[in-house]
Amino acid sequence: MQSRSALRLKNQDSTASVDRVKQKMISVKKLLIILIISLLTFTPWSLWAAMALMGFEPGDPAPDFQIRTIDNQEITLSDLKGKIIILAFWKRDQDYSEKTLADLERVYQEYRDRGVTVLALNGDKASEPEIRSIGTTQTLNYPLASDPELDVYGRFGVMVLPTTLVIGPEGKLVYHRSVHTKDFYQQFRGQVRVLLGEITRAQLEAELNPQKMQEKSAARKKATRYLNLGRMLMELNYQDKARVELEKAVEAEPSLAEPHLLLAKIHLEDKEVSKARAELEQVLKLNPGSKEGKLLQGLTYARQGEDRLAISVLQELVENNPEPPPEAYYQIGKIYQKQNKTPEALEAYQVALDLLLGE
């Protein structure tokens, strides 16, 4: 049996090995980034803009780092958790970077009192006096720092200068943008407003892309006309004609859930179970809380003989809804009856009856 000291040494060696591997990975990233930055002069911005970060996507936890600002302030990212952090990577004598720093000052002045922090990191070995001069010239009030060894750049996999990131209060990447575009200020101000709960992401999208939203609205109106006609034809029992109109609705606006749901009903009635199943997958992707979608999905599984899946979907439906549909319990009862589970079937039928009678 190993002594405690031997085990301690072994653990220390293991920790040191892990640290060496991490340092090697960061070093490799640094080398890649240095190479990429040296190529930026010869590569179209449109290509690099699509490759802003390497191996780091929205939703990923932001890697922790510690850095000293030019005002000798020590900043550790993890200490800022709970705040909205805008992290800008920039270089000297670059128009895109100057515009980025200026727009971030506007955002900072508007929201600094509401928990928004901006930190700008220089990555082209500018001296502290040079960085301070830029900050003074542009009247920047947020912290500025130098990252001459590209340590922080490497942790985030930054591939384009400038690149700006928004890190949410939970410490995860929310948004990033490379270069500097005409809507830069509106975009980053909007991201902050969404995180502060002032607007929704849909409202931000509408503000930034009004033309696109108008086009989407027109498509939705067209799809709704087809949907209403399809629904009416179903009520009149003209299933084939209804199917045509509902397919037009899906083509006009694929993100509308109801045409998929009605098509699933038609497919089930025509015993085209696989087609019904495909439509229901779309319904629940677009509207995960659809009670009717879940009910039909359970029925579809039952018709395909997948009783276990059917029971699972239907039980989830009745357990997660304060007003579960009686049909769900009825279908559960039918499956249990088929499996010769008489007590369970009777119990499900009784609940279905009580719901129908309002008891």
C-alpha positions in Angstrom: 0.0 0.0 0.0 1.3 3.4 -1.0 2.1 5.9 1.8 0.1 9.2 2.0 3.2 11.1 1.0 3.7 8.9 -2.1 0.1 9.4 -3.0 0.4 13.1 -2.5 3.4 13.2 -4.8 1.6 11.1 -7.4 -1.4 13.5 -7.3 0.9 16.5 -7.7 2.6 14.9 -10.6 -0.7 14.2 -12.2 -1.9 17.8 -11.7 1.4 19.1 -13.1 0.9 16.9 -16.2 -2.6 18.2 -16.8 -1.3 21.8 -16.4 1.5 21.1 -18.9 -1.0 19.8 -21.4 -3.2 22.9 -20.9 -0.2 25.2 -21.4 0.8 23.3 -24.6 -2.8 23.7 -25.9 -2.8 27.4 -25.2 0.7 27.8 -26.8 -0.5 26.0 -29.9 -3.5 28.4 -30.1 -1.2 31.3 -29.7 1.0 30.2 -32.6 -2.0 29.7 -34.8 -3.4 33.1 -33.9 0.0 34.8 -34.5 0.1 33.1 -37.9 -3.5 34.1 -38.7 -3.0 37.7 -37.6 0.0 38.0 -39.9 -2.1 36.8 -42.8 -5.0 39.2 -42.2 -3.4 41.9 -44.5 -3.7 39.5 -47.5 -7.0 37.9 -46.9 -10.5 39.3 -47.7 -12.4 40.5 -44.6 -15.5 38.7 -45.7 -13.7 35.3 -45.2 -12.2 36.1 -41.9 -15.5 37.6 -40.6 -17.0 34.2 -40.9 -14.2 32.6 -38.8 -14.1 35.0 -35.9 -13.5 32.5 -33.1 -11.8 29.1 -33.1 -13.6 26.4 -31.2 -15.8 28.8 -29.1 -19.5 29.2 -29.8 -22.4 31.0 -28.1 -23.5 29.1 -25.0 -20.0 27.9 -24.2 -18.6 28.9 -20.8 -16.1 31.7 -21.1 -12.5 30.6 -20.2 -11.3 32.3 -17.1 -8.3 34.7 -17.2 -6.5 37.3 -15.2 -5.0 40.5 -16.7 -3.5 43.8 -15.4 -4.9 47.0 -17.0 -2.7 49.9 -18.0 -4.0 51.6 -14.8 -2.5 48.8 -12.8 -5.9 47.2 -12.0 -6.0 43.4 -11.7 -9.1 42.0 -13.4 -10.1 38.3 -13.2 -13.0 37.3 -15.4 -14.6 35.0 -12.9 -14.8 37.8 -10.4 -17.1 39.6 -12.8 -19.7 36.8 -12.9 -23.1 38.3 -12.5 -22.3 41.2 -14.7 -22.7 41.6 -18.5 -19.1 41.7 -19.9 -18.2 43.1 -23.3 -14.7 41.9 -24.3 -13.0 43.6 -27.2 -9.8 42.4 -29.0 -8.2 45.2 -31.1 -5.1 46.5 -32.7 -3.4 49.9 -33.3 -3.8 52.0 -36.4 -6.8 50.2 -37.7 -10.0 52.0 -38.6 -12.2 49.0 -37.6 -10.7 48.9 -34.2 -11.0 52.6 -33.6 -14.7 52.5 -34.5 -15.2 49.5 -32.3 -13.7 51.2 -29.3 -15.7 54.3 -29.8 -19.0 52.5 -30.1 -18.3 50.5 -27.0 -17.7 53.7 -25.1 -21.3 54.8 -26.1 -22.7 51.4 -24.8 -20.6 51.7 -21.6 -21.8 55.2 -20.8 -25.4 54.1 -21.2 -25.3 50.9 -19.2 -22.3 51.1 -16.8 -24.6 51.8 -13.9 -26.6 48.6 -14.7 -23.9 46.1 -14.3 -22.3 46.3 -17.8 -18.5 46.1 -18.0 -16.3 46.7 -21.0 -12.7 45.5 -21.3 -10.5 46.1 -24.3 -7.4 44.0 -24.9 -4.7 45.1 -27.3 -3.0 42.2 -29.1 -0.3 43.8 -31.3 2.2 44.5 -28.6 1.3 48.2 -28.2 3.1 49.8 -25.3 1.1 51.0 -22.3 1.9 54.7 -23.2 0.5 54.0 -26.7 -2.6 52.4 -25.4 -3.1 55.2 -22.9 -2.7 57.8 -25.7 -5.4 56.0 -27.7 -7.7 55.9 -24.7 -7.2 59.6 -24.1 -7.6 60.6 -27.7 -10.9 58.6 -28.0 -12.0 59.5 -24.4 -12.4 55.9 -23.4 -13.5 55.4 -19.8 -13.5 51.6 -19.6 -10.5 49.4 -18.7 -7.8 49.0 -21.3 -5.1 46.3 -21.2 -2.4 44.7 -23.3 -2.1 41.0 -24.1 1.3 40.9 -25.8 1.7 37.2 -25.4 -1.8 36.6 -26.8 -2.7 34.5 -23.8 -6.3 35.7 -23.6 -6.6 35.7 -27.4 -5.5 32.1 -27.3 -8.0 31.1 -24.6 -10.9 32.5 -26.7 -9.5 31.4 -30.1 -9.7 34.9 -31.5 -8.9 34.8 -35.3 -9.9 38.2 -36.5 -9.1 41.7 -35.3 -11.1 43.4 -34.1 -13.4 40.8 -32.5 -15.9 41.7 -29.8 -17.7 39.3 -27.5 -20.7 39.6 -25.1 -20.5 37.4 -22.0 -23.7 37.0 -20.0 -24.1 37.1 -16.2 -23.8 33.4 -16.0 -20.3 33.5 -17.6 -21.3 32.1 -21.0 -20.7 33.6 -24.4 -23.9 35.2 -25.7 -22.8 36.9 -28.9 -19.7 37.8 -30.9 -18.9 40.0 -33.9 -15.8 40.4 -35.9 -14.6 43.5 -37.8 -16.9 46.5 -37.4 -20.2 46.9 -39.4 -22.6 49.8 -39.7 -25.0 48.3 -37.2 -22.3 47.5 -34.6 -23.5 49.9 -32.0 -27.2 49.0 -32.4 -26.3 45.3 -32.3 -24.2 45.4 -29.1 -26.5 47.9 -27.4 -29.4 45.5 -28.4 -27.6 42.4 -26.9 -27.2 44.3 -23.6 -30.9 45.3 -23.6 -31.9 41.7 -24.2 -29.8 40.5 -21.3 -31.2 43.3 -19.1 -34.7 42.2 -20.0 -35.6 45.5 -21.7 -36.5 43.7 -25.0 -36.8 40.2 -26.3 -34.6 38.7 -29.0 -37.5 38.8 -31.4 -37.9 42.5 -30.8 -34.2 43.0 -31.3 -34.4 41.1 -34.6 -37.3 43.3 -35.7 -35.3 46.5 -34.8 -32.2 45.4 -36.7 -33.9 43.8 -39.7 -37.2 45.6 -40.3 -37.2 44.6 -44.0 -36.7 41.0 -43.2 -39.4 41.1 -40.6 -41.8 42.7 -43.1 -41.1 39.9 -45.6 -41.6 37.3 -42.9 -44.9 39.0 -41.9 -46.1 38.9 -45.5 -45.2 35.2 -45.7 -47.0 34.5 -42.5 -50.2 36.2 -43.8 -50.0 34.2 -47.0 -49.5 31.0 -45.0 -52.4 31.9 -42.7 -54.8 32.2 -45.7 -53.8 28.8 -46.9 -54.2 27.4 -43.4 -57.7 28.8 -42.9 -58.8 27.4 -46.2 -57.3 24.0 -45.4 -59.0 24.0 -42.0 -62.4 24.8 -43.5 -61.9 22.0 -46.2 -61.1 19.5 -43.4 -64.3 20.4 -41.6 -66.2 19.8 -44.8 -64.4 16.5 -45.1 -62.6 17.4 -48.3 -59.3 15.9 -47.1 -57.4 15.8 -50.4 -58.2 19.5 -51.2 -57.3 20.4 -47.6 -54.0 18.6 -47.9 -53.1 20.7 -50.9 -53.9 24.0 -49.1 -52.0 23.0 -46.0 -48.9 22.0 -48.0 -49.0 25.5 -49.6 -49.2 27.0 -46.1 -46.1 25.0 -45.1 -44.3 26.1 -48.2 -45.1 29.7 -47.6 -44.1 29.7 -43.9 -42.3 26.5 -42.7 -42.1 27.8 -39.1 -45.9 27.8 -38.7 -46.7 24.8 -36.5 -50.5 24.4 -37.1 -50.3 23.3 -40.9 -47.9 20.6 -39.9 -50.3 19.5 -37.1 -53.4 19.3 -39.5 -51.3 17.5 -42.1 -50.4 14.9 -39.4 -54.1 14.4 -38.7 -54.8 13.8 -42.4 -51.9 11.4 -42.7 -53.1 9.5 -39.7 -56.6 9.2 -41.1 -55.2 8.0 -44.4 -53.0 5.5 -42.4 -49.8 7.1 -43.6 -48.2 6.8 -40.2 -44.6 7.5 -41.2 -45.7 10.8 -42.9 -47.7 11.7 -39.8 -44.8 11.0 -37.6 -42.5 13.3 -39.7 -45.1 16.2 -39.5 -45.4 15.7 -35.8 -41.7 16.0 -35.3 -41.9 19.4 -37.0 -44.8 20.4 -34.8 -43.0 19.6 -31.6 -39.8 21.2 -32.8 -41.6 24.4 -33.5 -43.9 24.2 -30.5 -42.6 21.8 -27.9 -45.6 22.5 -25.6 -48.3 21.5 -28.1 -50.7 19.3 -26.2 -52.4 18.2 -29.4 -49.0 17.5 -31.0 -48.0 15.3 -28.1 -51.4 13.5 -28.1 -51.1 12.7 -31.8 -47.5 11.6 -31.4 -48.5 9.2 -28.7 -51.3 7.9 -31.0 -48.8 7.5 -33.8 -46.4 5.5 -31.7 -49.3 3.3 -30.6 -50.4 2.6 -34.2 -46.9 1.6 -35.1 -46.9 -0.9 -32.2 -44.4 1.2 -30.1 -46.4 0.9 -26.9 -43.5 1.9 -24.6 -42.9 5.1 -26.5 -46.6 5.8 -26.7 -47.1 5.4 -23.0 -44.0 7.6 -22.2 -45.2 10.5 -24.4 -48.8 10.3 -23.2 -47.8 10.1 -19.5 -45.5 13.1 -19.9 -48.4 14.9 -21.5 -50.8 14.3 -18.7 -48.2 14.9 -15.9 -47.0 18.2 -17.3 -50.4 19.8 -18.0 -52.7 21.1 -15.3 -55.6 20.4 -17.8 -54.6 17.2 -19.5 -56.8 16.1 -22.5 -59.2 13.2 -21.7 -58.1 11.5 -25.0 -54.6 11.0 -23.6 -55.9 8.9 -20.7 -58.2 7.1 -23.0 -55.3 6.1 -25.3 -53.3 5.1 -22.3 -56.2 2.8 -21.2 -56.4 1.3 -24.7 -52.7 0.4 -24.6 -52.9 -1.1 -21.2 -56.0 -3.1 -22.2 -54.1 -4.4 -25.2 -51.3 -5.5 -22.8 -53.9 -7.2 -20.6 -53.1 -4.8 -17.7 -56.7 -4.6 -16.7 -56.4 -2.6 -13.5 -54.2 0.0 -15.1 -56.5 0.3 -18.1 -59.6 0.7 -15.9 -57.9 3.4 -13.9 -56.9 5.3 -17.0 -60.5 5.0 -18.5 -61.9 6.3 -15.2 -59.7 9.4 -15.2 -60.7 10.0 -18.9 -64.4 9.8 -17.9 -64.0 12.0 -14.9 -62.3 14.7 -17.1 -65.0 14.5 -19.7 -67.7 14.9 -17.0 -65.8 17.7 -15.3 -65.4 15.8 -12.0 
